Every structure is written in structure tokens, then in C-alpha cells.
Amino acid sequence: MRIDWNTVRIFIKPGITDMRKQINGLTIITEEEMKKDPLSGHLFMFCSRNRKLLKVVYWDRNGFCLWMKRLEKHHFPWPNSEEEAREITEQQLTMLLSGIDFFNAHTTLNFSEAS
């Protein structure tokens, strides 16, 4: 099992997901709610209500893989809005797993004139 970070895309499902779901349930969410192809080989990420549990599903040549990470302390940063799907980069994935909340980072302000 090897991921080619040059070709794989990473999608998260904002909001909460029922973490009782396993591969079949999460791939249905990927298709129906996120409007993505679960057989694409891309990573699809889901987070629990209390933001302590994260699951990742992806297709690897001949079967689905399910990764899970549970935090014993603290929470994952996660967007609350119920958008269809949001794509993040490999760098953002690393920040997410490290607890860095890039979702609420300061945005760039553009002014047309000084006041």
C-alpha cells in the first residue's frame, strides 16, 4: 500500500459524520453527499461529533482501505459548515493531523484605497 502524493487528492466532509459507519457507509456518503467517486483512489476524510475521531477511506488497487485516528486528548480542527466536499492539500493534511487549525486562519485583506 503506497500513496502517490503527486496524483492523489484529499477531500474532507465538513460537519459531523456518524462514526459507527464503516467502509460501506462512508463510501455511500462519498458518492451521495460529497458527489465524488470512491473508486478514484483519492482520500476521503470524515470526523466525529466530538472531533476526537477521524476516519479516512480510499480505494487501493483491489480493495478499500480504512484508516482511523482517535485522539486521547484535544480535538481535531474541523469545519462545521455542511458543504458538499472540500479539497485540502498534503501540507494541510499534515497540519490537520498536527492540530493546526488552518480552516480559521486569517484571510488576506484587499483594500482599494487607504482611509
C-alpha positions as CSV (number, residue, x, y, z in Angstrom):
1,M,0.0,0.0,0.0
2,R,1.6,3.2,-1.2
3,I,0.1,6.6,-1.9
4,D,1.4,8.7,-4.7
5,W,1.1,12.2,-3.3
6,N,1.6,13.7,-6.8
7,T,-1.7,12.3,-8.1
8,V,-3.9,11.7,-5.0
9,R,-6.4,14.4,-4.0
10,I,-7.7,14.7,-0.4
11,F,-11.3,15.6,0.3
12,I,-12.9,16.2,3.6
13,K,-16.6,16.1,4.5
14,P,-17.3,19.2,6.6
15,G,-19.5,18.8,9.6
16,I,-20.1,15.7,11.6
17,T,-20.3,12.1,10.4
18,D,-21.7,9.1,12.3
19,M,-18.5,7.2,13.2
20,R,-20.4,3.9,13.6
21,K,-20.2,3.8,9.8
22,Q,-17.5,1.6,8.3
23,I,-16.2,1.4,4.7
24,N,-19.6,0.7,3.0
25,G,-21.4,3.5,4.8
26,L,-18.6,6.0,4.3
27,T,-18.3,5.2,0.5
28,I,-22.1,5.8,0.2
29,I,-21.6,9.3,1.8
30,T,-18.7,9.9,-0.6
31,E,-20.9,9.2,-3.6
32,E,-24.2,10.7,-2.5
33,E,-23.3,13.6,-0.3
34,M,-19.8,14.5,-1.4
35,K,-20.6,13.8,-5.1
36,K,-17.2,12.0,-5.6
37,D,-16.1,8.6,-6.9
38,P,-14.9,6.4,-4.0
39,L,-13.0,4.2,-6.5
40,S,-10.9,7.2,-7.7
41,G,-8.0,6.4,-5.3
42,H,-8.4,9.7,-3.6
43,L,-8.6,10.1,0.2
44,F,-11.9,10.9,1.8
45,M,-11.9,12.1,5.4
46,F,-14.7,12.2,8.0
47,C,-14.8,13.4,11.6
48,S,-16.9,12.6,14.6
49,R,-19.2,14.9,16.6
50,N,-16.7,15.5,19.4
51,R,-13.8,15.8,16.8
52,K,-11.7,13.2,18.6
53,L,-12.1,10.6,15.9
54,L,-11.0,10.8,12.2
55,K,-11.6,8.2,9.5
56,V,-10.1,8.1,6.0
57,V,-11.3,5.9,3.2
58,Y,-9.7,5.3,-0.1
59,W,-9.5,2.7,-2.9
60,D,-6.2,0.9,-3.3
61,R,-5.9,-1.2,-6.5
62,N,-8.1,-4.1,-5.4
63,G,-9.9,-3.0,-2.2
64,F,-10.9,-0.2,0.1
65,C,-8.6,0.9,3.0
66,L,-10.0,2.5,6.2
67,W,-7.7,4.5,8.4
68,M,-8.8,5.7,11.8
69,K,-7.1,8.0,14.3
70,R,-8.5,8.7,17.8
71,L,-7.1,11.5,19.9
72,E,-6.9,10.8,23.6
73,K,-6.7,14.5,24.4
74,H,-7.7,17.6,22.5
75,H,-9.7,17.8,19.3
76,F,-9.1,17.8,15.5
77,P,-9.7,21.2,13.9
78,W,-12.6,20.7,11.6
79,P,-15.0,22.9,9.6
80,N,-18.6,22.9,10.8
81,S,-20.3,24.0,7.7
82,E,-22.2,21.4,5.7
83,E,-20.6,21.9,2.3
84,E,-20.5,19.1,-0.2
85,A,-16.8,18.4,-0.1
86,R,-13.7,20.4,0.5
87,E,-10.3,19.6,-1.0
88,I,-7.2,20.1,1.0
89,T,-3.5,19.7,0.2
90,E,-1.0,17.2,1.6
91,Q,0.5,20.1,3.6
92,Q,-2.9,20.9,5.1
93,L,-3.4,17.2,5.9
94,T,-0.2,17.3,7.9
95,M,-1.3,20.4,9.7
96,L,-4.7,18.9,10.4
97,L,-3.2,15.8,11.9
98,S,-0.9,18.0,14.0
99,G,-3.8,20.0,15.3
100,I,-3.2,23.2,13.4
101,D,-6.5,24.9,12.5
102,F,-5.8,26.3,9.0
103,F,-9.6,26.4,8.4
104,N,-9.9,29.5,10.6
105,A,-6.6,31.1,9.5
106,H,-6.6,34.9,8.9
107,T,-7.7,35.7,5.4
108,T,-5.9,38.2,3.2
109,L,-7.5,41.7,3.1
110,N,-7.5,43.6,-0.1
111,F,-8.1,47.3,0.1
112,S,-8.8,49.6,-2.9
113,E,-7.7,52.7,-1.1
114,A,-6.3,53.9,2.2
115,S,-8.7,55.6,4.5
